[in-house]
Amino acid sequence: MERGWVGPTEVLVLGSGDEVVRTTGPEPVDEAAFGRWAHTLSGLSDRAAVAAVLDAGVGPDRRPYLAVESAPLLADRIELGPLSARDLRAYGIALANALDATHTAGLVHGAISPEAVLDLGDRPLLAGFTQQAPSDAFTPPERAESRAGDVYQLGMTLYAALGGTPGPVLPDLPRVPSRLLRLLRTATAADPAARPTAAELRDGFRRIRLRPPTWALTAAAVVLAAATAATAAVVLAPRQAAAPCEAQTAGRTPDEILTTALTKTAGVSHRFSVQVSGIMNATGTTDATGRNAHYTMRPPAQTGEAKLVDGRLELSGPAAGTRPGVWRPANEEEKPLLSSVPTFVRLLAQVTGQLRSGKRDGCRVTGTVTLGGTDRQYLEATIDDGTGYLRALDVSVEPFGSPGIRVRLSEFDTPLER
């Protein structure tokens, strides 16, 4: 089982404006052996939730380098609050499946922690294959890099994502079902032989059925009552029920669906991530007004935290020249860009343009807006197949002669009726 190698990382901005995380090995390696390892790793992203390898090779000094896609970290998201039980189950399935693919390919991760998981808003990606081993809280008691050790680290990572503190004992957590906690306790058993495999952990998450939100139960009761009343009057032939995403969007073109999604998200609370090439990389949450928000900033530019309180912007950490947790008011130069971060979608929604080339693939809708000249705005809406509500909205803008902008909005419960 190959662990790979460990080296320092840096965030680079490519000529296209895309950000990548590049790791350079500290010592020379065998080029053929590294090539096999990198080839195996790069193939994982095609079949599992693993960060894509964008470039890999060996330099003139025979030191290896690896470049992978960049995104906000699960660690950043945890700082803003724990995942819900439903999100944790979905993340557990995706990450355990990614770990199973890793082990099946003959690799061991060895460094799973919230710092090694990319958070795309509604789904995770396993990354950090060349990171240092995590802190003791995420290190298995046997202190050996193995498949069982990876499962232990993933279990501790997911427990931390629920708001818990990793340790030898995992106490109960508020509003977390006992079935989830039992599975995580099994994954983090002191005896490696008592832990499930990554595939067994994935299947364990799949078997857990969580109670739908109250609003979903109420809606189901209304639908059931209406259906019962209808069958009392007439008997209908059996018919395959339409998926909720179909019911919410029936009779509308992809362009109409995207227009509705962009309008709806401008007036509800949600989670967001914003990337402006070489200038801004932020992730956080905002309320429906956009006047109250809390978000974390990461390289390549400013690092630290920002918050809006009734429209007043305050900063903390390196970006503010203060210690983390010590806040100061933003100055006039900082206000324009930073205060607009939580409201990017509102700004984009106000841009006049014409949707075109809208396409639909199940519950995923994509399209393009021409903003004028050669500027383009790309939209992608994902509709939850279980509720018919908008799950995520991705917006990318490529202004002519200006840095590209990427925005992802998620964690809002809003239907897509007109």
VEXDREN-2710 file (C-alpha; in Angstrom, 1 decimal):
% VEXDREN-2710
k/r/px/py/pz
1/MET/0.0/0.0/0.0
2/GLU/1.6/3.3/-1.1
3/ARG/1.3/6.4/1.0
4/GLY/3.1/8.6/-1.5
5/TRP/5.2/11.5/-0.1
6/VAL/4.9/14.7/1.9
7/GLY/6.0/18.2/1.0
8/PRO/5.2/21.9/1.4
9/THR/2.2/23.3/-0.4
10/GLU/1.4/26.7/-2.1
11/VAL/-1.6/28.1/-3.9
12/LEU/-0.9/29.2/-7.5
13/VAL/-3.0/31.2/-9.9
14/LEU/-2.8/30.0/-13.5
15/GLY/-3.0/32.2/-16.6
16/SER/-6.6/31.1/-17.0
17/GLY/-7.4/32.5/-13.5
18/ASP/-7.9/29.0/-12.0
19/GLU/-6.3/28.4/-8.6
20/VAL/-4.4/25.2/-7.9
21/VAL/-2.6/23.8/-4.9
22/ARG/0.9/22.7/-5.7
23/THR/3.0/20.4/-3.5
24/THR/6.8/19.9/-4.1
25/GLY/8.6/16.9/-2.6
26/PRO/11.5/17.7/-0.3
27/GLU/13.8/15.0/-1.8
28/PRO/14.6/13.3/-5.1
29/VAL/12.5/10.3/-6.1
30/ASP/12.5/7.5/-8.6
31/GLU/10.8/9.1/-11.6
32/ALA/9.1/5.8/-12.8
33/ALA/7.8/5.0/-9.3
34/PHE/6.4/8.5/-8.9
35/GLY/4.8/8.4/-12.3
36/ARG/3.0/5.2/-11.4
37/TRP/1.7/6.7/-8.1
38/ALA/0.6/10.0/-9.7
39/HIS/-1.1/8.1/-12.6
40/THR/-3.0/6.0/-10.1
41/LEU/-4.0/9.0/-8.0
42/SER/-5.1/11.0/-11.1
43/GLY/-7.5/8.2/-12.1
44/LEU/-9.4/8.3/-8.9
45/SER/-11.3/11.6/-9.6
46/ASP/-13.0/9.9/-12.6
47/ARG/-14.9/7.5/-10.4
48/ALA/-15.1/9.0/-6.9
49/ALA/-15.1/12.3/-4.9
50/VAL/-11.4/12.9/-5.1
51/ALA/-9.8/16.2/-6.0
52/ALA/-8.6/16.2/-9.6
53/VAL/-4.9/16.1/-10.3
54/LEU/-4.1/18.9/-12.8
55/ASP/-0.4/18.3/-13.2
56/ALA/2.4/16.1/-11.9
57/GLY/6.0/15.4/-12.8
58/VAL/9.6/15.4/-11.7
59/GLY/11.8/18.5/-11.9
60/PRO/15.4/18.8/-13.0
61/ASP/16.5/18.2/-9.4
62/ARG/14.4/15.0/-9.5
63/ARG/12.1/16.4/-6.8
64/PRO/8.4/15.5/-7.5
65/TYR/5.6/18.0/-7.8
66/LEU/1.8/17.6/-7.8
67/ALA/-0.9/20.2/-8.6
68/VAL/-4.5/19.6/-7.7
69/GLU/-7.7/21.7/-7.8
70/SER/-8.3/24.3/-5.1
71/ALA/-11.5/25.0/-3.2
72/PRO/-12.5/26.0/0.3
73/LEU/-11.8/23.5/3.0
74/LEU/-14.1/21.5/5.3
75/ALA/-12.1/23.0/8.1
76/ASP/-13.3/26.5/7.1
77/ARG/-16.9/25.4/7.0
78/ILE/-16.7/23.8/10.5
79/GLU/-15.5/27.1/11.9
80/LEU/-18.8/28.6/10.8
81/GLY/-20.9/25.9/12.4
82/PRO/-21.4/22.1/12.3
83/LEU/-22.9/20.1/9.5
84/SER/-26.5/18.9/9.8
85/ALA/-27.1/15.2/10.3
86/ARG/-28.5/15.0/6.7
87/ASP/-25.4/16.7/5.2
88/LEU/-23.1/14.6/7.3
89/ARG/-24.7/11.4/6.0
90/ALA/-24.2/12.6/2.4
91/TYR/-20.6/13.7/3.1
92/GLY/-19.9/10.4/4.8
93/ILE/-21.2/8.4/1.8
94/ALA/-19.1/10.4/-0.7
95/LEU/-15.9/10.4/1.4
96/ALA/-16.1/6.8/2.4
97/ASN/-16.7/5.8/-1.2
98/ALA/-13.6/8.0/-2.2
99/LEU/-11.6/6.2/0.4
100/ASP/-12.7/2.8/-0.8
101/ALA/-11.6/3.8/-4.4
102/THR/-8.3/4.9/-2.9
103/HIS/-7.7/1.6/-1.2
104/THR/-8.9/-0.4/-4.1
105/ALA/-6.3/1.4/-6.2
106/GLY/-3.6/0.3/-3.8
107/LEU/-3.1/3.6/-2.1
108/VAL/-3.2/4.7/1.5
109/HIS/-4.1/8.4/2.3
110/GLY/-2.5/8.7/5.8
111/ALA/-3.5/12.3/6.5
112/ILE/-7.3/12.6/6.5
113/SER/-8.6/15.6/8.5
114/PRO/-10.9/18.6/7.9
115/GLU/-7.8/20.2/6.3
116/ALA/-7.6/17.4/3.7
117/VAL/-11.3/17.7/2.5
118/LEU/-12.4/20.3/-0.1
119/ASP/-15.9/21.6/0.5
120/LEU/-17.8/22.5/-2.6
121/GLY/-20.9/23.7/-0.7
122/ASP/-23.1/20.6/-1.3
123/ARG/-20.5/17.9/-1.8
124/PRO/-16.9/17.1/-0.6
125/LEU/-13.8/16.1/-2.4
126/LEU/-11.0/14.0/-0.7
127/ALA/-7.7/15.8/-1.1
128/GLY/-4.4/16.3/0.8
129/PHE/-2.7/13.1/-0.3
130/THR/0.7/14.8/0.1
131/GLN/-0.1/16.6/3.4
132/GLN/1.6/16.0/6.7
133/ALA/0.0/13.5/9.1
134/PRO/-2.8/15.3/11.0
135/SER/-2.7/16.2/14.7
136/ASP/-2.8/13.5/17.4
137/ALA/-6.6/14.0/17.6
138/PHE/-7.0/12.5/14.2
139/THR/-4.1/9.9/14.5
140/PRO/-5.1/6.3/15.2
141/PRO/-3.8/4.7/18.4
142/GLU/-1.6/2.3/16.5
143/ARG/0.1/5.3/14.8
144/ALA/0.5/3.3/11.6
145/GLU/-0.5/4.3/8.1
146/SER/-3.0/1.7/6.8
147/ARG/-6.5/1.2/5.5
148/ALA/-7.8/0.9/9.0
149/GLY/-5.9/4.0/10.0
150/ASP/-7.6/5.9/7.1
151/VAL/-11.0/4.8/8.3
152/TYR/-10.2/6.0/11.8
153/GLN/-9.1/9.4/10.5
154/LEU/-12.2/9.8/8.3
155/GLY/-14.4/8.9/11.3
156/MET/-12.8/11.5/13.5
157/THR/-13.1/14.1/10.6
158/LEU/-16.8/13.5/10.3
159/TYR/-17.3/13.7/14.0
160/ALA/-15.5/17.1/14.0
161/ALA/-17.8/18.2/11.2
162/LEU/-20.8/17.6/13.5
163/GLY/-19.3/20.0/16.0
164/GLY/-17.6/17.3/18.2
165/THR/-14.1/17.3/19.6
166/PRO/-12.1/14.3/18.3
167/GLY/-10.7/12.1/21.1
168/PRO/-10.6/8.5/22.5
169/VAL/-14.3/8.9/23.5
170/LEU/-16.9/10.4/21.2
171/PRO/-19.7/11.9/23.4
172/ASP/-23.3/12.3/22.3
173/LEU/-23.9/15.6/20.3
174/PRO/-27.1/17.7/20.3
175/ARG/-29.5/16.9/17.5
176/VAL/-27.3/14.1/16.1
177/PRO/-29.1/10.8/15.7
178/SER/-27.6/7.9/17.8
179/ARG/-27.3/5.8/14.6
180/LEU/-24.8/8.2/13.1
181/LEU/-22.8/8.4/16.3
182/ARG/-22.7/4.6/16.6
183/LEU/-21.3/4.3/13.1
184/LEU/-18.6/6.9/13.8
185/ARG/-17.7/5.2/17.1
186/THR/-17.3/1.9/15.3
187/ALA/-15.1/3.6/12.6
188/THR/-12.9/5.1/15.4
189/ALA/-12.6/1.9/17.5
190/ALA/-9.2/1.6/19.3
191/ASP/-8.7/-1.9/17.8
192/PRO/-8.0/-1.6/14.0
193/ALA/-9.6/-5.0/13.4
194/ALA/-12.9/-3.8/14.9
195/ARG/-13.2/-0.9/12.4
196/PRO/-15.2/-1.3/9.2
197/THR/-13.6/-1.1/5.8
198/ALA/-14.2/2.1/3.8
199/ALA/-16.8/0.2/1.7
200/GLU/-18.5/-1.0/4.8
201/LEU/-18.5/2.5/6.3
202/ARG/-20.0/3.9/3.1
203/ASP/-22.8/1.2/3.1
204/GLY/-23.4/1.9/6.8
205/PHE/-24.1/5.6/6.0
206/ARG/-26.4/4.5/3.2
207/ARG/-28.5/2.3/5.5
208/ILE/-29.2/5.2/7.8
209/ARG/-32.5/6.8/7.1
210/LEU/-33.0/10.2/8.7
211/ARG/-36.4/11.8/9.4
212/PRO/-37.2/14.4/6.8
213/PRO/-37.4/18.1/7.9
214/THR/-40.8/19.1/9.4
215/TRP/-41.7/21.1/6.3
216/ALA/-41.3/18.0/4.1
217/LEU/-43.4/15.9/6.4
218/THR/-46.2/18.6/6.3
219/ALA/-46.0/18.8/2.5
220/ALA/-46.2/15.0/2.3
221/ALA/-49.3/14.9/4.5
222/VAL/-51.0/17.5/2.4
223/VAL/-50.3/15.6/-0.8
224/LEU/-51.4/12.3/0.8
225/ALA/-54.7/13.9/1.9
226/ALA/-55.3/15.3/-1.5
227/ALA/-54.6/12.0/-3.2
228/THR/-56.9/10.1/-0.8
229/ALA/-59.8/12.5/-1.6
230/ALA/-59.2/12.1/-5.3
231/THR/-59.2/8.3/-5.3
232/ALA/-62.5/8.4/-3.4
233/ALA/-64.2/10.0/-6.4
234/VAL/-62.4/8.1/-9.3
235/VAL/-60.1/5.2/-9.7
236/LEU/-57.0/6.1/-11.8
237/ALA/-54.7/3.7/-13.5
238/PRO/-51.3/3.2/-11.8
239/ARG/-48.8/5.9/-12.8
240/GLN/-45.2/6.5/-12.1
241/ALA/-45.0/9.5/-9.8
242/ALA/-42.9/12.4/-11.2
243/ALA/-39.7/13.2/-9.3
244/PRO/-40.0/16.4/-7.2
245/CYS/-37.5/18.2/-9.4
246/GLU/-39.8/17.4/-12.4
247/ALA/-42.9/18.6/-10.5
248/GLN/-41.2/21.9/-9.5
249/THR/-40.0/22.7/-13.0
250/ALA/-42.7/21.2/-15.3
251/GLY/-43.6/23.2/-18.3
252/ARG/-40.6/25.5/-18.1
253/THR/-37.6/25.8/-20.4
254/PRO/-34.1/25.5/-18.9
255/ASP/-33.6/29.3/-19.4
256/GLU/-36.8/30.0/-17.3
257/ILE/-35.6/27.7/-14.6
258/LEU/-32.3/29.4/-14.3
259/THR/-33.9/32.9/-14.2
260/THR/-36.1/31.7/-11.4
261/ALA/-33.2/30.2/-9.5
262/LEU/-31.1/33.4/-9.7
263/THR/-34.0/35.5/-8.6
264/LYS/-35.0/33.2/-5.7
265/THR/-31.5/33.0/-4.2
266/ALA/-31.2/36.8/-4.0
267/GLY/-33.7/36.9/-1.1
268/VAL/-33.0/33.9/1.1
269/SER/-30.3/33.1/3.6
270/HIS/-27.6/30.7/2.2
271/ARG/-24.1/29.5/2.3
272/PHE/-21.7/31.0/-0.3
273/SER/-18.2/30.7/-1.6
274/VAL/-16.7/33.4/-3.8
275/GLN/-13.4/33.3/-5.8
276/VAL/-12.0/36.3/-7.6
277/SER/-8.8/35.1/-9.3
278/GLY/-5.8/36.4/-7.5
279/ILE/-7.9/38.7/-5.3
280/MET/-10.4/36.9/-3.2
281/ASN/-11.2/33.4/-1.9
282/ALA/-14.0/33.5/0.7
283/THR/-16.6/31.2/2.1
284/GLY/-19.3/31.9/4.6
285/THR/-23.0/32.4/5.3
286/THR/-25.3/35.4/4.9
287/ASP/-28.9/36.1/5.9
288/ALA/-31.7/37.0/3.5
289/THR/-31.0/40.7/3.6
290/GLY/-27.3/40.4/2.8
291/ARG/-26.6/42.9/5.7
292/ASN/-25.5/40.2/8.1
293/ALA/-22.8/37.7/7.2
294/HIS/-19.7/35.9/8.5
295/TYR/-17.0/34.5/6.3
296/THR/-13.5/33.3/6.2
297/MET/-10.9/34.5/3.7
298/ARG/-8.0/32.4/2.4
299/PRO/-5.0/32.8/0.1
300/PRO/-3.9/33.8/-2.5
301/ALA/-4.7/37.3/-1.2
302/GLN/-6.1/38.2/2.1
303/THR/-6.4/35.7/5.0
304/GLY/-8.6/36.1/8.0
305/GLU/-12.3/36.6/8.9
306/ALA/-14.9/39.2/8.0
307/LYS/-18.4/39.9/9.3
308/LEU/-21.2/42.2/8.4
309/VAL/-23.4/43.3/11.3
310/ASP/-26.3/45.4/10.0
311/GLY/-24.2/46.4/7.1
312/ARG/-21.1/47.4/9.2
313/LEU/-18.0/45.5/8.1
314/GLU/-15.4/44.3/10.6
315/LEU/-12.2/42.3/10.0
316/SER/-10.1/39.9/12.1
317/GLY/-6.8/38.1/11.7
318/PRO/-3.9/38.7/9.2
319/ALA/-6.2/40.6/6.8
320/ALA/-6.9/43.1/9.6
321/GLY/-3.4/43.2/11.1
322/THR/-4.9/41.7/14.4
323/ARG/-4.8/38.4/16.2
324/PRO/-7.6/36.0/15.3
325/GLY/-10.7/36.9/17.3
326/VAL/-9.8/40.5/17.7
327/TRP/-12.0/42.6/15.4
328/ARG/-11.6/46.1/13.9
329/PRO/-13.8/48.2/11.6
330/ALA/-13.0/48.1/7.9
331/ASN/-11.5/51.2/6.4
332/GLU/-12.8/52.9/3.3
333/GLU/-10.4/51.1/1.0
334/GLU/-11.5/47.7/2.3
335/LYS/-15.2/48.2/2.3
336/PRO/-16.1/48.1/-1.4
337/LEU/-14.8/44.6/-2.2
338/LEU/-15.2/42.9/1.1
339/SER/-18.7/44.1/1.8
340/SER/-19.9/43.0/-1.6
341/VAL/-18.7/39.4/-1.1
342/PRO/-22.0/38.1/0.6
343/THR/-24.1/40.0/-2.0
344/PHE/-22.4/38.9/-5.2
345/VAL/-25.4/37.0/-6.3
346/ARG/-27.6/40.1/-5.9
347/LEU/-25.2/42.1/-8.0
348/LEU/-25.2/39.4/-10.7
349/ALA/-29.0/39.1/-10.6
350/GLN/-29.2/42.8/-11.5
351/VAL/-27.0/42.4/-14.6
352/THR/-29.1/42.6/-17.7
353/GLY/-28.4/39.9/-20.2
354/GLN/-30.0/37.2/-22.3
355/LEU/-30.0/33.6/-21.2
356/ARG/-29.2/31.3/-24.0
357/SER/-28.1/27.7/-24.7
358/GLY/-30.0/26.5/-21.6
359/LYS/-29.7/22.7/-21.1
360/ARG/-31.3/20.2/-18.8
361/ASP/-29.9/16.9/-17.5
362/GLY/-32.2/15.5/-15.0
363/CYS/-32.1/17.8/-11.9
364/ARG/-29.2/19.8/-13.3
365/VAL/-29.7/22.9/-15.5
366/THR/-27.0/24.9/-17.2
367/GLY/-27.0/28.0/-19.3
368/THR/-25.1/31.1/-20.4
369/VAL/-25.8/34.8/-20.2
370/THR/-24.1/37.3/-22.6
371/LEU/-23.4/40.4/-20.6
372/GLY/-22.2/42.6/-23.4
373/GLY/-19.2/42.5/-25.6
374/THR/-17.3/39.3/-24.9
375/ASP/-18.3/39.0/-21.2
376/ARG/-20.0/35.8/-20.3
377/GLN/-21.9/34.6/-17.2
378/TYR/-22.3/30.9/-16.8
379/LEU/-25.0/29.5/-14.6
380/GLU/-25.6/26.0/-13.2
381/ALA/-28.6/25.2/-10.9
382/THR/-28.9/21.8/-9.1
383/ILE/-32.3/20.8/-7.9
384/ASP/-32.7/18.3/-5.1
385/ASP/-34.3/15.1/-6.4
386/GLY/-35.8/14.4/-3.0
387/THR/-37.6/17.7/-2.4
388/GLY/-37.7/19.6/-5.6
389/TYR/-36.1/22.5/-3.9
390/LEU/-33.1/24.4/-5.2
391/ARG/-29.9/22.7/-3.8
392/ALA/-27.1/24.8/-5.2
393/LEU/-26.5/27.6/-7.7
394/ASP/-23.1/28.0/-9.4
395/VAL/-22.3/31.3/-11.2
396/SER/-19.0/32.0/-13.0
397/VAL/-18.3/35.3/-14.8
398/GLU/-15.5/35.9/-17.3
399/PRO/-15.4/39.7/-17.7
400/PHE/-13.3/40.8/-20.7
401/GLY/-9.9/42.0/-19.4
402/SER/-10.8/41.4/-15.7
403/PRO/-10.3/38.6/-13.2
404/GLY/-12.8/35.8/-13.4
405/ILE/-15.4/35.4/-10.7
406/ARG/-16.8/32.1/-9.4
407/VAL/-19.7/32.0/-6.9
408/ARG/-21.3/28.9/-5.4
409/LEU/-24.5/29.3/-3.3
410/SER/-26.0/26.4/-1.3
411/GLU/-27.8/25.4/1.9
412/PHE/-31.0/27.3/1.2
413/ASP/-34.5/25.7/1.2
414/THR/-36.5/27.4/-1.5
415/PRO/-38.9/26.0/-4.1
416/LEU/-38.6/26.9/-7.7
417/GLU/-42.2/28.0/-8.3
418/ARG/-42.6/31.1/-10.4
END
